[in-house]
Amino acid sequence: MTNERARRLLVRSIVPAAYLAIAGAVFAKQGVPIDRSLLTVWILGLLLCFSLGNLFDFVRSLLLEWLPLLAALTLYDILRGIGGGRVPIHGEFQIWIDRYVFGFGSVPSVWLQQHLWNPAHVGVVDDAAYLTYMSFFLATPVALGVLWLVDRKGFRLWARQLTLISFAAVACFTACPTIPPWLAAQKGMIGNVQRLVGPIGGSLPPFDGRNLWENGLRLANDLASFPSLHEGMTVLFSILLWRRVPRAVRPLLVAYPLAMAFSLVYLGEHYVCDLVAGAALAWLVTYSEPRLLRALQARLRRRRAVDAEPVAEPA
């Protein structure tokens, strides 16, 4: 190994390690960022450290791959925040389904909080549910960064599917705004259900997400409940990684969406039928995306072929 090659290898190792050390110190002091824009900046900074030997490729990917994805997700946030309008707000049907199909006479969120929630003591189940819920804000961005490093084609696939599932979900939110369990309880539509993210989050400062709910998101929409994009993106996460991980790890990819489903219902964020719809939407996206892509590519090829045909000279 030449001295120049050894120097480059050393730089590519030391710079990311130093960056991770700085990030760890910042996160330990200020908490792990769960805001997408801030987390994305940290992830892109790390990817830049890994790309010091090929800055052109990093800049090109930033412009052609990352920025379109971030723009699409930002547009989703905006549309989600203004969705609904004067469309009638739903809730009775979801409550009925949960009570008589999934809850055997009781709304699952009500039953779970009656049997598991103790306001005077935040227990292991509470912490586990909260951490699982909060992992949604970390898992997909972090996995996107890793996939960008090891499988650029897989990164582009996931970016397309994330865009599709986001806009499909916002169409549902707009056409069918649905009141979530915690808000339905406040309106007397179901029994007592609290939004537990805030009370539990205070006991876990590194992942304190109370500001997201107590102060409100600038583009939040409390009626964006059906389908559950929280569950849908978690299922999409497991589907995408299924063939990319060893068989021994795959049971975790099954357990993760199930744990997320329990957390969403227990914390009062979603009905069970929201989760079923979110999982079905994830499956529909993974099924339809490659077919839509092939159809689009075939159409572009036909158009290029027509444009390439020579124009007949007049007689």
VEXTIFI-70115 format. One record per residue (C-alpha): residue number from 0; residue in three letters; z, x, y. Coordinates in Angstrom, 1 decimal, always signed. Layout:
// residues N
{seq->NUM type->ALA z->Z x->X y->Y}
...
***
This chain:
// residues 315
{seq->0 type->MET z->+0.0 x->+0.0 y->+0.0}
{seq->1 type->THR z->-1.1 x->+1.4 y->+3.4}
{seq->2 type->ASN z->+1.4 x->+1.8 y->+6.2}
{seq->3 type->GLU z->-0.6 x->-0.8 y->+8.2}
{seq->4 type->ARG z->-0.4 x->-3.4 y->+5.4}
{seq->5 type->ALA z->+3.3 x->-2.7 y->+4.9}
{seq->6 type->ARG z->+3.9 x->-3.2 y->+8.6}
{seq->7 type->ARG z->+2.1 x->-6.5 y->+8.6}
{seq->8 type->LEU z->+4.0 x->-7.7 y->+5.5}
{seq->9 type->LEU z->+7.3 x->-6.7 y->+7.1}
{seq->10 type->VAL z->+6.4 x->-8.5 y->+10.4}
{seq->11 type->ARG z->+5.4 x->-11.7 y->+8.5}
{seq->12 type->SER z->+8.7 x->-11.6 y->+6.6}
{seq->13 type->ILE z->+11.1 x->-10.7 y->+9.5}
{seq->14 type->VAL z->+9.7 x->-13.0 y->+12.1}
{seq->15 type->PRO z->+10.0 x->-16.2 y->+10.0}
{seq->16 type->ALA z->+13.4 x->-15.1 y->+8.8}
{seq->17 type->ALA z->+14.6 x->-14.5 y->+12.4}
{seq->18 type->TYR z->+13.2 x->-17.9 y->+13.4}
{seq->19 type->LEU z->+15.0 x->-19.7 y->+10.6}
{seq->20 type->ALA z->+18.3 x->-17.9 y->+11.5}
{seq->21 type->ILE z->+17.9 x->-19.1 y->+15.1}
{seq->22 type->ALA z->+17.1 x->-22.6 y->+14.0}
{seq->23 type->GLY z->+20.1 x->-22.7 y->+11.7}
{seq->24 type->ALA z->+22.4 x->-21.6 y->+14.5}
{seq->25 type->VAL z->+21.0 x->-24.2 y->+16.9}
{seq->26 type->PHE z->+21.2 x->-26.9 y->+14.3}
{seq->27 type->ALA z->+24.8 x->-26.0 y->+13.4}
{seq->28 type->LYS z->+25.8 x->-26.3 y->+17.0}
{seq->29 type->GLN z->+23.7 x->-29.2 y->+18.2}
{seq->30 type->GLY z->+23.0 x->-31.1 y->+14.9}
{seq->31 type->VAL z->+19.8 x->-31.4 y->+12.9}
{seq->32 type->PRO z->+17.0 x->-32.9 y->+15.1}
{seq->33 type->ILE z->+15.8 x->-36.3 y->+13.8}
{seq->34 type->ASP z->+13.5 x->-37.1 y->+16.7}
{seq->35 type->ARG z->+10.0 x->-36.6 y->+15.5}
{seq->36 type->SER z->+8.7 x->-34.8 y->+18.5}
{seq->37 type->LEU z->+11.5 x->-32.3 y->+18.6}
{seq->38 type->LEU z->+11.4 x->-31.7 y->+14.9}
{seq->39 type->THR z->+7.7 x->-31.2 y->+14.9}
{seq->40 type->VAL z->+8.0 x->-28.5 y->+17.6}
{seq->41 type->TRP z->+10.5 x->-26.7 y->+15.4}
{seq->42 type->ILE z->+8.2 x->-27.0 y->+12.4}
{seq->43 type->LEU z->+5.1 x->-25.9 y->+14.3}
{seq->44 type->GLY z->+7.1 x->-22.9 y->+15.6}
{seq->45 type->LEU z->+7.9 x->-21.8 y->+12.1}
{seq->46 type->LEU z->+4.3 x->-22.3 y->+11.0}
{seq->47 type->LEU z->+3.2 x->-20.1 y->+13.9}
{seq->48 type->CYS z->+5.6 x->-17.4 y->+12.7}
{seq->49 type->PHE z->+3.9 x->-17.6 y->+9.2}
{seq->50 type->SER z->+0.5 x->-17.5 y->+10.9}
{seq->51 type->LEU z->+0.8 x->-14.4 y->+13.0}
{seq->52 type->GLY z->-1.9 x->-12.7 y->+11.0}
{seq->53 type->ASN z->-4.4 x->-15.5 y->+11.5}
{seq->54 type->LEU z->-3.7 x->-17.1 y->+14.9}
{seq->55 type->PHE z->-7.2 x->-18.5 y->+15.1}
{seq->56 type->ASP z->-6.7 x->-20.6 y->+12.0}
{seq->57 type->PHE z->-3.3 x->-21.9 y->+13.3}
{seq->58 type->VAL z->-4.8 x->-22.9 y->+16.7}
{seq->59 type->ARG z->-7.8 x->-24.6 y->+15.0}
{seq->60 type->SER z->-5.5 x->-26.5 y->+12.7}
{seq->61 type->LEU z->-3.2 x->-27.4 y->+15.5}
{seq->62 type->LEU z->-6.1 x->-29.0 y->+17.4}
{seq->63 type->LEU z->-8.0 x->-30.5 y->+14.6}
{seq->64 type->GLU z->-5.3 x->-31.5 y->+12.1}
{seq->65 type->TRP z->-1.8 x->-31.7 y->+13.7}
{seq->66 type->LEU z->-2.7 x->-33.1 y->+17.1}
{seq->67 type->PRO z->-4.7 x->-36.1 y->+15.7}
{seq->68 type->LEU z->-1.9 x->-36.9 y->+13.3}
{seq->69 type->LEU z->+0.7 x->-36.7 y->+16.0}
{seq->70 type->ALA z->-1.4 x->-38.8 y->+18.3}
{seq->71 type->ALA z->-1.9 x->-41.5 y->+15.7}
{seq->72 type->LEU z->+1.8 x->-41.6 y->+15.0}
{seq->73 type->THR z->+2.6 x->-41.8 y->+18.7}
{seq->74 type->LEU z->+0.2 x->-44.6 y->+19.1}
{seq->75 type->TYR z->+1.9 x->-46.3 y->+16.1}
{seq->76 type->ASP z->+5.2 x->-46.0 y->+17.9}
{seq->77 type->ILE z->+3.8 x->-47.6 y->+21.1}
{seq->78 type->LEU z->+2.2 x->-50.4 y->+19.2}
{seq->79 type->ARG z->+5.3 x->-51.0 y->+17.1}
{seq->80 type->GLY z->+7.4 x->-51.1 y->+20.2}
{seq->81 type->ILE z->+5.2 x->-53.8 y->+21.9}
{seq->82 type->GLY z->+4.3 x->-55.7 y->+18.7}
{seq->83 type->GLY z->+5.2 x->-59.3 y->+18.2}
{seq->84 type->GLY z->+4.6 x->-60.8 y->+21.5}
{seq->85 type->ARG z->+4.9 x->-64.6 y->+21.4}
{seq->86 type->VAL z->+4.3 x->-64.8 y->+17.6}
{seq->87 type->PRO z->+7.1 x->-66.9 y->+15.9}
{seq->88 type->ILE z->+9.9 x->-64.7 y->+14.5}
{seq->89 type->HIS z->+10.5 x->-65.0 y->+10.8}
{seq->90 type->GLY z->+13.5 x->-64.6 y->+8.6}
{seq->91 type->GLU z->+14.3 x->-67.7 y->+6.7}
{seq->92 type->PHE z->+11.7 x->-67.0 y->+4.0}
{seq->93 type->GLN z->+12.9 x->-63.4 y->+3.5}
{seq->94 type->ILE z->+16.5 x->-64.6 y->+3.3}
{seq->95 type->TRP z->+15.5 x->-67.2 y->+0.7}
{seq->96 type->ILE z->+13.7 x->-64.7 y->-1.4}
{seq->97 type->ASP z->+16.5 x->-62.2 y->-1.3}
{seq->98 type->ARG z->+19.2 x->-64.8 y->-2.0}
{seq->99 type->TYR z->+17.5 x->-66.6 y->-4.9}
{seq->100 type->VAL z->+15.1 x->-64.0 y->-6.4}
{seq->101 type->PHE z->+16.9 x->-60.7 y->-5.9}
{seq->102 type->GLY z->+20.5 x->-61.7 y->-5.1}
{seq->103 type->PHE z->+21.2 x->-64.4 y->-7.7}
{seq->104 type->GLY z->+22.6 x->-66.7 y->-5.1}
{seq->105 type->SER z->+23.9 x->-64.1 y->-2.6}
{seq->106 type->VAL z->+22.0 x->-62.1 y->+0.1}
{seq->107 type->PRO z->+22.2 x->-58.5 y->-1.3}
{seq->108 type->SER z->+23.2 x->-56.9 y->+2.0}
{seq->109 type->VAL z->+26.0 x->-59.4 y->+2.4}
{seq->110 type->TRP z->+27.2 x->-58.9 y->-1.2}
{seq->111 type->LEU z->+27.0 x->-55.1 y->-1.0}
{seq->112 type->GLN z->+29.0 x->-54.8 y->+2.2}
{seq->113 type->GLN z->+31.6 x->-57.3 y->+1.0}
{seq->114 type->HIS z->+32.2 x->-55.1 y->-2.1}
{seq->115 type->LEU z->+31.6 x->-51.6 y->-0.8}
{seq->116 type->TRP z->+32.2 x->-51.4 y->+2.9}
{seq->117 type->ASN z->+35.7 x->-50.6 y->+4.3}
{seq->118 type->PRO z->+35.7 x->-50.1 y->+8.1}
{seq->119 type->ALA z->+39.0 x->-48.2 y->+7.8}
{seq->120 type->HIS z->+37.6 x->-45.6 y->+5.4}
{seq->121 type->VAL z->+34.2 x->-44.1 y->+5.2}
{seq->122 type->GLY z->+33.7 x->-43.2 y->+1.6}
{seq->123 type->VAL z->+31.4 x->-41.2 y->-0.6}
{seq->124 type->VAL z->+29.0 x->-44.1 y->-1.1}
{seq->125 type->ASP z->+28.8 x->-44.6 y->+2.6}
{seq->126 type->ASP z->+28.0 x->-41.0 y->+3.3}
{seq->127 type->ALA z->+25.4 x->-40.9 y->+0.5}
{seq->128 type->ALA z->+23.7 x->-44.0 y->+1.8}
{seq->129 type->TYR z->+23.7 x->-42.7 y->+5.3}
{seq->130 type->LEU z->+22.3 x->-39.2 y->+4.3}
{seq->131 type->THR z->+19.7 x->-40.8 y->+2.2}
{seq->132 type->TYR z->+18.6 x->-43.1 y->+5.1}
{seq->133 type->MET z->+18.5 x->-40.2 y->+7.5}
{seq->134 type->SER z->+16.5 x->-38.0 y->+5.1}
{seq->135 type->PHE z->+13.5 x->-40.2 y->+6.0}
{seq->136 type->PHE z->+13.3 x->-38.6 y->+9.4}
{seq->137 type->LEU z->+13.3 x->-35.1 y->+7.8}
{seq->138 type->ALA z->+11.5 x->-35.3 y->+4.4}
{seq->139 type->THR z->+8.0 x->-36.2 y->+5.5}
{seq->140 type->PRO z->+7.7 x->-33.7 y->+8.5}
{seq->141 type->VAL z->+9.2 x->-30.9 y->+6.5}
{seq->142 type->ALA z->+7.0 x->-31.6 y->+3.5}
{seq->143 type->LEU z->+4.0 x->-31.8 y->+5.7}
{seq->144 type->GLY z->+4.8 x->-28.3 y->+7.0}
{seq->145 type->VAL z->+5.2 x->-26.9 y->+3.5}
{seq->146 type->LEU z->+2.0 x->-28.6 y->+2.3}
{seq->147 type->TRP z->+0.1 x->-27.1 y->+5.3}
{seq->148 type->LEU z->+1.1 x->-23.7 y->+4.1}
{seq->149 type->VAL z->+0.3 x->-24.1 y->+0.5}
{seq->150 type->ASP z->-2.3 x->-26.9 y->+0.2}
{seq->151 type->ARG z->-4.4 x->-27.6 y->+3.3}
{seq->152 type->LYS z->-6.5 x->-30.2 y->+1.5}
{seq->153 type->GLY z->-3.3 x->-32.0 y->+0.4}
{seq->154 type->PHE z->-2.1 x->-31.9 y->+4.0}
{seq->155 type->ARG z->-5.2 x->-33.6 y->+5.3}
{seq->156 type->LEU z->-4.9 x->-36.2 y->+2.5}
{seq->157 type->TRP z->-1.3 x->-37.0 y->+3.4}
{seq->158 type->ALA z->-2.1 x->-37.1 y->+7.1}
{seq->159 type->ARG z->-4.8 x->-39.7 y->+6.5}
{seq->160 type->GLN z->-2.5 x->-41.8 y->+4.3}
{seq->161 type->LEU z->+0.3 x->-41.6 y->+6.8}
{seq->162 type->THR z->-2.0 x->-42.9 y->+9.5}
{seq->163 type->LEU z->-3.2 x->-45.7 y->+7.3}
{seq->164 type->ILE z->+0.2 x->-46.9 y->+6.2}
{seq->165 type->SER z->+1.5 x->-46.7 y->+9.8}
{seq->166 type->PHE z->-1.2 x->-48.9 y->+11.3}
{seq->167 type->ALA z->-1.2 x->-51.3 y->+8.3}
{seq->168 type->ALA z->+2.5 x->-51.7 y->+8.8}
{seq->169 type->VAL z->+2.2 x->-52.2 y->+12.6}
{seq->170 type->ALA z->-0.4 x->-54.9 y->+12.0}
{seq->171 type->CYS z->+2.2 x->-56.7 y->+9.8}
{seq->172 type->PHE z->+5.0 x->-56.2 y->+12.4}
{seq->173 type->THR z->+2.7 x->-57.7 y->+15.0}
{seq->174 type->ALA z->+1.5 x->-60.7 y->+13.0}
{seq->175 type->CYS z->+4.9 x->-61.4 y->+11.3}
{seq->176 type->PRO z->+7.9 x->-60.1 y->+13.3}
{seq->177 type->THR z->+10.9 x->-60.4 y->+11.0}
{seq->178 type->ILE z->+14.6 x->-60.5 y->+11.9}
{seq->179 type->PRO z->+16.6 x->-57.8 y->+9.8}
{seq->180 type->PRO z->+19.8 x->-58.6 y->+8.0}
{seq->181 type->TRP z->+22.2 x->-57.1 y->+10.6}
{seq->182 type->LEU z->+20.6 x->-59.2 y->+13.4}
{seq->183 type->ALA z->+20.3 x->-62.3 y->+11.2}
{seq->184 type->ALA z->+24.1 x->-62.0 y->+10.6}
{seq->185 type->GLN z->+24.7 x->-61.9 y->+14.4}
{seq->186 type->LYS z->+22.7 x->-65.1 y->+14.7}
{seq->187 type->GLY z->+24.7 x->-66.8 y->+12.0}
{seq->188 type->MET z->+21.7 x->-67.1 y->+9.6}
{seq->189 type->ILE z->+23.6 x->-65.2 y->+6.8}
{seq->190 type->GLY z->+27.1 x->-64.0 y->+6.1}
{seq->191 type->ASN z->+28.7 x->-60.9 y->+7.7}
{seq->192 type->VAL z->+26.4 x->-57.9 y->+7.7}
{seq->193 type->GLN z->+27.0 x->-54.9 y->+10.0}
{seq->194 type->ARG z->+24.5 x->-52.2 y->+11.0}
{seq->195 type->LEU z->+26.4 x->-49.4 y->+9.4}
{seq->196 type->VAL z->+24.3 x->-46.5 y->+10.5}
{seq->197 type->GLY z->+26.4 x->-46.1 y->+13.7}
{seq->198 type->PRO z->+29.9 x->-46.4 y->+12.2}
{seq->199 type->ILE z->+29.1 x->-44.0 y->+9.3}
{seq->200 type->GLY z->+27.1 x->-41.6 y->+11.4}
{seq->201 type->GLY z->+30.1 x->-40.6 y->+13.5}
{seq->202 type->SER z->+31.7 x->-39.0 y->+10.4}
{seq->203 type->LEU z->+28.7 x->-36.7 y->+9.8}
{seq->204 type->PRO z->+28.0 x->-34.8 y->+13.1}
{seq->205 type->PRO z->+25.2 x->-32.6 y->+11.8}
{seq->206 type->PHE z->+23.2 x->-35.8 y->+11.1}
{seq->207 type->ASP z->+24.6 x->-38.0 y->+13.9}
{seq->208 type->GLY z->+22.0 x->-40.7 y->+14.5}
{seq->209 type->ARG z->+24.1 x->-43.0 y->+16.5}
{seq->210 type->ASN z->+22.2 x->-42.5 y->+19.7}
{seq->211 type->LEU z->+19.1 x->-43.8 y->+18.0}
{seq->212 type->TRP z->+20.8 x->-47.2 y->+17.5}
{seq->213 type->GLU z->+23.6 x->-47.4 y->+20.1}
{seq->214 type->ASN z->+21.5 x->-46.3 y->+23.1}
{seq->215 type->GLY z->+18.2 x->-47.6 y->+21.6}
{seq->216 type->LEU z->+14.8 x->-45.9 y->+21.1}
{seq->217 type->ARG z->+12.5 x->-46.1 y->+24.1}
{seq->218 type->LEU z->+9.9 x->-47.7 y->+21.8}
{seq->219 type->ALA z->+12.2 x->-49.5 y->+19.4}
{seq->220 type->ASN z->+11.4 x->-52.9 y->+17.9}
{seq->221 type->ASP z->+14.3 x->-54.6 y->+16.0}
{seq->222 type->LEU z->+11.8 x->-57.1 y->+14.6}
{seq->223 type->ALA z->+9.7 x->-54.4 y->+12.8}
{seq->224 type->SER z->+11.3 x->-55.2 y->+9.5}
{seq->225 type->PHE z->+8.6 x->-56.5 y->+7.1}
{seq->226 type->PRO z->+7.3 x->-54.5 y->+5.4}
{seq->227 type->SER z->+9.8 x->-51.6 y->+5.3}
{seq->228 type->LEU z->+7.9 x->-48.5 y->+6.4}
{seq->229 type->HIS z->+11.1 x->-46.6 y->+5.7}
{seq->230 type->GLU z->+10.6 x->-47.4 y->+2.0}
{seq->231 type->GLY z->+6.9 x->-47.3 y->+2.1}
{seq->232 type->MET z->+6.7 x->-43.7 y->+3.4}
{seq->233 type->THR z->+9.4 x->-42.7 y->+0.9}
{seq->234 type->VAL z->+7.3 x->-44.1 y->-1.9}
{seq->235 type->LEU z->+4.2 x->-42.4 y->-0.4}
{seq->236 type->PHE z->+6.2 x->-39.1 y->-0.3}
{seq->237 type->SER z->+7.0 x->-39.4 y->-4.1}
{seq->238 type->ILE z->+3.4 x->-40.3 y->-5.0}
{seq->239 type->LEU z->+1.9 x->-37.4 y->-3.2}
{seq->240 type->LEU z->+4.3 x->-34.8 y->-4.6}
{seq->241 type->TRP z->+4.2 x->-36.3 y->-8.2}
{seq->242 type->ARG z->+1.5 x->-33.9 y->-9.5}
{seq->243 type->ARG z->+2.5 x->-31.0 y->-7.3}
{seq->244 type->VAL z->+6.0 x->-30.5 y->-8.8}
{seq->245 type->PRO z->+7.2 x->-29.5 y->-12.3}
{seq->246 type->ARG z->+7.9 x->-32.4 y->-14.8}
{seq->247 type->ALA z->+11.6 x->-31.6 y->-14.6}
{seq->248 type->VAL z->+11.6 x->-32.5 y->-10.9}
{seq->249 type->ARG z->+9.7 x->-35.8 y->-11.3}
{seq->250 type->PRO z->+12.8 x->-37.9 y->-12.1}
{seq->251 type->LEU z->+14.1 x->-37.0 y->-8.6}
{seq->252 type->LEU z->+10.9 x->-38.5 y->-7.2}
{seq->253 type->VAL z->+11.7 x->-41.7 y->-8.9}
{seq->254 type->ALA z->+15.3 x->-41.7 y->-7.9}
{seq->255 type->TYR z->+14.6 x->-41.0 y->-4.3}
{seq->256 type->PRO z->+12.8 x->-44.2 y->-3.4}
{seq->257 type->LEU z->+15.5 x->-46.2 y->-5.4}
{seq->258 type->ALA z->+18.3 x->-44.5 y->-3.5}
{seq->259 type->MET z->+16.5 x->-45.2 y->-0.3}
{seq->260 type->ALA z->+16.1 x->-48.8 y->-1.3}
{seq->261 type->PHE z->+19.8 x->-49.1 y->-2.0}
{seq->262 type->SER z->+20.7 x->-47.4 y->+1.3}
{seq->263 type->LEU z->+18.4 x->-49.7 y->+3.4}
{seq->264 type->VAL z->+19.9 x->-52.8 y->+1.9}
{seq->265 type->TYR z->+23.5 x->-51.7 y->+2.0}
{seq->266 type->LEU z->+23.3 x->-50.4 y->+5.6}
{seq->267 type->GLY z->+21.9 x->-53.8 y->+6.7}
{seq->268 type->GLU z->+18.5 x->-52.5 y->+7.8}
{seq->269 type->HIS z->+16.2 x->-54.4 y->+5.4}
{seq->270 type->TYR z->+15.9 x->-57.2 y->+2.9}
{seq->271 type->VAL z->+14.9 x->-56.3 y->-0.7}
{seq->272 type->CYS z->+11.6 x->-58.2 y->-0.2}
{seq->273 type->ASP z->+10.9 x->-55.8 y->+2.8}
{seq->274 type->LEU z->+11.3 x->-52.9 y->+0.4}
{seq->275 type->VAL z->+9.0 x->-54.4 y->-2.3}
{seq->276 type->ALA z->+6.4 x->-55.0 y->+0.4}
{seq->277 type->GLY z->+6.7 x->-51.4 y->+1.7}
{seq->278 type->ALA z->+6.3 x->-50.0 y->-1.8}
{seq->279 type->ALA z->+3.3 x->-52.2 y->-2.4}
{seq->280 type->LEU z->+1.8 x->-51.1 y->+0.9}
{seq->281 type->ALA z->+2.2 x->-47.4 y->-0.1}
{seq->282 type->TRP z->+0.4 x->-48.1 y->-3.4}
{seq->283 type->LEU z->-2.4 x->-50.0 y->-1.7}
{seq->284 type->VAL z->-2.9 x->-47.0 y->+0.7}
{seq->285 type->THR z->-3.0 x->-44.4 y->-2.1}
{seq->286 type->TYR z->-5.5 x->-46.7 y->-3.9}
{seq->287 type->SER z->-7.7 x->-47.5 y->-1.0}
{seq->288 type->GLU z->-7.7 x->-44.3 y->+1.0}
{seq->289 type->PRO z->-10.0 x->-42.2 y->-1.3}
{seq->290 type->ARG z->-12.4 x->-45.1 y->-1.7}
{seq->291 type->LEU z->-12.6 x->-45.7 y->+2.0}
{seq->292 type->LEU z->-13.2 x->-42.0 y->+2.5}
{seq->293 type->ARG z->-15.9 x->-41.8 y->-0.1}
{seq->294 type->ALA z->-17.6 x->-44.9 y->+1.5}
{seq->295 type->LEU z->-17.4 x->-43.3 y->+4.9}
{seq->296 type->GLN z->-18.8 x->-40.0 y->+3.7}
{seq->297 type->ALA z->-21.7 x->-41.8 y->+1.8}
{seq->298 type->ARG z->-22.5 x->-43.7 y->+5.0}
{seq->299 type->LEU z->-22.6 x->-40.5 y->+7.0}
{seq->300 type->ARG z->-24.9 x->-38.8 y->+4.5}
{seq->301 type->ARG z->-27.3 x->-41.8 y->+4.6}
{seq->302 type->ARG z->-27.3 x->-41.7 y->+8.4}
{seq->303 type->ARG z->-28.0 x->-38.0 y->+8.4}
{seq->304 type->ALA z->-30.8 x->-38.4 y->+5.9}
{seq->305 type->VAL z->-32.4 x->-41.1 y->+8.0}
{seq->306 type->ASP z->-32.1 x->-38.9 y->+11.1}
{seq->307 type->ALA z->-33.6 x->-36.0 y->+9.3}
{seq->308 type->GLU z->-36.7 x->-37.9 y->+8.1}
{seq->309 type->PRO z->-39.9 x->-36.8 y->+10.0}
{seq->310 type->VAL z->-41.4 x->-39.2 y->+12.4}
{seq->311 type->ALA z->-44.9 x->-40.3 y->+11.3}
{seq->312 type->GLU z->-47.6 x->-39.2 y->+13.7}
{seq->313 type->PRO z->-49.7 x->-42.1 y->+15.1}
{seq->314 type->ALA z->-53.2 x->-42.4 y->+13.7}
***
